[in-house]
Amino acid sequence: MQKLPLLGNLTPAQFLRDYWHKKPLLIRQAIPDFKPLLKFEKLAELARQNHVESRLITLADGQWDMQHGPLAELPPRNQREWTMLVQGVNLVEPKADALLRQFRFAPDARLDDLMVSYATDGGGVGPHFDSYDVFLLQAHGKRRWRIGAQQDLSLVEGLPLKILANFEPEQEFVLEPGDMLYLPPHYAHDGVAEGECMTYSIGFRSPSFQELGEAFLQFMADSIDLPGRYADPGLQPAKNPAEIPREMLTTVTEELNKVRWDEEDVTIFLGEHLSEPKHNVFFTPVAKPLPVGRFMEQAARRGLALSPKTLMLYRGKHVFINGESFAVGRADKPVLDALANGRGLEGALLDKASDDVLEALYTWYQDGWLELA
């Protein structure tokens, strides 16, 4: 594998072996001469929109305050100690999506989003920890980071933010544009702006097993089949009417134990669950779609590209896109795998697609899931 400046001239394999989930890594000039991908005005405009997740965090007289978006008004930019956080910028800004995709040495099933943090002098969100891996790329200005591998992760009670009660930093760095800091999960850190600054956070999905378990049981509810109805033809007179009969408990336990699942069930659940768009993501269908024949001509000439909002995954014969799943034959698998891995498809490959795949591609184009490259 090629060494990447993005990872401090480590190969992805070296980085994952030595740092991922293990210890921090400071990378000076991970992206040399990096410039912000969008200006403050554009970021503020995004924060005003209903479908964009945003937060405003202020610190005044030692008191923390957090306001959830849409953010109709912001403090003056010359006011100290406030921060605006905008999630999912990669969903609305192609350049941000392209930056996020540079981190695909981790699978798409783990890659989450790109958050932009704008802060005025002294701004930050307090000492805290994240439950997921994160890369902190400095985009504009300077930010001073203090980090520590402390075991005490207790929080200050009664605050709107999760701030560590006993922060004990061990290292300190000042990041300038193009510098990047990787932190594994649960690593304590505190970033404070030195003057006006922007930091881009590339985060990774780390769902709790409780979340997955609850979602899986919902998924299985649509597929279990337990025929019959409870009956007790040998019922005896009840000595204690309020007590659940032992025979009833035994019978129901035996029936529920018939619910089974295998790896294929988990595969389909996981693919649909992980590719499901977030609650604030919506697709805009093409207002005037090309006729199917014209679309195919253009696709063959120009190729196709997935929408930045689309997440496409696969495992074996199963393909998942935006929460939907279907099984594909061996002949169609190379085309759809290429689309998922490349997040686009060269026009020449359409010659190898079956009529079913071509029909699906046209439907996804109409729905805004993919577009002509």
N, C-alpha and C positions, 0 to 999 in steps of 0.2 A: 504494500500500500504506500501511496505517496505521502511524504511529510507535508504538513499543512502549517503555514504561518499562523492561521487562525487558532491552531492548537499549540503555539509555541514551537513550531517545527518538529512536533511529534506526529507520528502516524496515528490515525484513529485507533488502531489496535493498541498502540503504546499508551495513548491517553486513557482508553477505557480500562486497560489493565492496571495502570499505576495511580490514576486519579479519580475516575468515575466512582461515586459513592464512597470515596476514601479520604481525600484530602484536597485542599484548595490549590488552585494554580493561577498565578498572576502571569499574564501574557502581555508584554509591552509591544505595542504596535501590531496587534493581532490583525488589524486592517489598517495599513498605513494610509496616512492623509485622509482619514475618514471624515466625511461631512454629514451633517444631519440630513435625513431623507425627507423631512418635511419641516416647514417653518412653524414657529409658535402659533401663528394665526391659524394655520391649517389644523394644528393639534387642538386648539381651543374650539374651532368649528366642529370637530369631531365630538368633543366632550359635550357639546350642546345637543347632540342628536339622541333620540330615544333609544335607538337600536345599538348604540355604542356604550359599553360599560366604562364608567369613569368615576373617579373619586377626587375630592378636594380635601387636603389635610393641612391644617394650620396649627401653629403653636404660638400662643400669645399669653404672656405673663405666666409661663409654666403650665398652661392648660392646653391639652390636646383636643382638637375637634376634627371630626370627619363628616363630610357631606357626600352623599351618593348622587351621581348624575341622573338626568342631564343637568349640566352646570350652565345655567343661563348667565351667571355673572361670576367673574373672577376678581380677586384682589388686584390692586395695581402691581405692575411688574417691578416697581421700585420698593415694594413692601417686602420686608424680610420674612424668612421662615414660613413659606408656604409651598406646597407641592401639589401638582396635578398629575394624576395617574390615568392613563388611557390604555385599556386592554384591547387586544385583538386588532392592533393597527395593521397587521399583515392581511386582514380580511378586506381592507378597504384601500390599501396603498400597495400597488404592485411592487415597488422597490423594497418595501418592508417584507413582502412575501418572498422576494428573491433572497433577501438577507436571511430570513428564517430558514430557507431551504439549504443554506450552506451548512446547517447543523444536522443534515440527514444521515450522518454517520450513526446516529441513533434512529431506530425505526419510526416511521410515521405514527405508529400506534402509541408512541411515547411523546413525540414532539407536540407541544401545546400551542403557544402563541408568542407574539412579540408585544411586550408592553412598553410604552414610552413614559418615562417619568421626567416631568419638567419641574425644576425647583429654583426658587430665588435664593439669594445668599442665606446660608444657615438652614435651608430647608432640608427636610428628611422625614422619615416615618418612624424614627426612633429605633433603638436596638431591638432586633427581632430575629426569628429564624423562619425558614420556609420548610415545608414538608416534601419538597421536590428539589431536584438539581436545577441550578440556574447559572446562566452566563450573564454577566453584567458588563455591557459594552458602553464605554463612554463615547457619546456622540458629539457633545458640545460642552465647552467650559471644563471645570475641574470638580471632582468629587473626592472627598477624603473618606476612605473606608477603614474601619476598625473591625477586626474579625477575631473570633476565638472558638475553640473546640470545647466549650464548657458543657458539663453534664447537667447542670442546674438550668432547666428551661421553664421554671415557674414564671408566671406573668403578673404584672401589676393589676390588681383588681379594680374594677369600676371605670376602666378607660374604654373609649370607642375603638382603640387599636390594640393589637396583641403586642405589648411591649414587655421585654424581659425585665424582671424585677432586679436581678443581680447580674448585670452584664459585666464580663471580665475579658476585655480584649487582650489578645496576645500579639497581634501583628497590626501594622498600620501602613496604608499605601495611599498615595494621591494618584488618581487616574486622570489622564488627559485624553483628548480625542484619539480614538483608535486603540487605546488600551482596553484590556478586558480581564475580568476576574471571574474564575469559575469557583462555585461553592457547592459542596455536596449537601444533601438534605440534613436539616437540623443543625447546621453550622451557624453559630450566632454571628450577626453582622450589623453594622450601623454605618450608613452612608450619609454624609453631610455635604451639601453644596458649598463650594468656595466661589462665591459669585454666582451669576446665573448659569445653570447647566442643564443638560439633558442626558439621561442614561437610558439605554435600551436593555430590557431584560428579556432574555430568551429562556422560557420556562418549559418544563417537561411534565407531562401528565403522570400523576401518581395516585390513582384512585384507591380509596381504602377498601379493604376486603369486605367491610360492612356494606359499603355502597354497592359493590359488585354483587354481593350476596342478595341484597334486597332486589336489585334490578334483575338478577337471574331468576329469582322466584316469580317475579312478574312475567318474565319471558316464558317460563315453564308453564305458567297458568294457562297459556293459550295452546299448549301442546299435550298436556296430560290427558289420559283417557281411562277413567275408572267407571266402568259400566255397573249397573245395578243400584239398588237402594237399600239402606239399612233395614233389617227386619229381625225379629226375635220370636219365631214361632214357639220356642220352648220357654217363654217368659214365665217366671214364678212370681207369686204375690210379693210385693215390696214390703220388707220389714221397716226400712228407713226410706221413705219416699224421696227425700232430698238428696240421697246418696246416688252418685252415678254408678250404675251396675258394672261389676267386673266384666261380665260377658260383653257389654257394649264397648268398654274400653279396649278389650282384647280384639274384638272384631274390627273396630275402626283402625287400630294400630296395624293389624295385618293388611288391611286395604291400603293404607297410606304407605306402607313399606313396599307396595308394588310400584310406586313412582320411581322410575329409574332415569338416569341420563348417562350419556357417554361423552367421549371427547368431541365427537361431531356436534352434539348439542351445544357444548361449551364453545366450540369454534364459531358456530352460527351466532350464538348470543354475543360473544366478545366482538365479533366483526361488526354486527349491527349496532351494538352499544357504543363502541369506540368511534365508529364513523358517523354517528348521529350528530347533526349540527347542534351547536349550543342554542339555548333558548332565545338568544337575541340575534341569531343569524337567520336571514331570510333571503330567498333567491327571487330575482326579478325575471319573469319569463320574457322572451324576446317579443317585442311589440309587433314587429312584422317579420316573422321568420321566413327565410327563403323556402321556396318549394323544395321538396325532398330531393328531386333530381339536381337542382341547382346547388343545393347544399353539398351533395356528394361530389359534384364537380369541383367546388371550391375547397372542400376538405382534402380531396386528392391532390390539389395543386398547392395548398397552403399548409395543410396539416391541421391538427386540433390541439387545444390546450385546455386543461381543466381549470375551472374557475378557482381563484384563490380560496373561496369559501368551501370548495368541495374537498372531501376527504375520501379517498378511494384506497381500500385495502384488499388483500386476498389471502387465502390459505388453502392450499390444495385446489380442489375443484370449485371452491366457494369464492365468489367475488362480492365485495361490499362497497356500496357507495351511498353516502349521505343517509345512513340508517337502513338502507334496503339491501337485500341479499338475493343471490340467485346462484345456481350451479351451472357450470359451463362444461362443454365437451372438450376433449383434448385438442381438437383443431383450433378452437377459439381461444384457448388459454394463452398462447404466446402474445396475441394481439392485445388482450385485456391486461395481461401482466405488464406489457410494455407501456401501456397507457398509465397504469397505476405507478410504476416505478419512475417513469420519465415525466409524469404529470403532463404528458402531451403525447402526440402520436404523429409520426411522419406520414405524409399522404400516401407514400408508396406501400405502407403496411396495410392500407385499407383493402388492397387487392386480396389479402389473405383472410379478410373478415367475412363471416357468414352473413346471410340475410338477417338473421336474428340479431347479431351484433350491430350491424348497420342500422337496423330499426331502433335499437336501444340508443345508439349514438345520436341519432336524429331527435329522439325524444328528450335526451339529456340536453341537447342544444336548445330545443324549444323551451325547456324548463329553466335555462340559465345555468345548468350545472357544468357545461363546457362551452367553448366558443371556438370560432375559427382562429387559427394562429395568425 
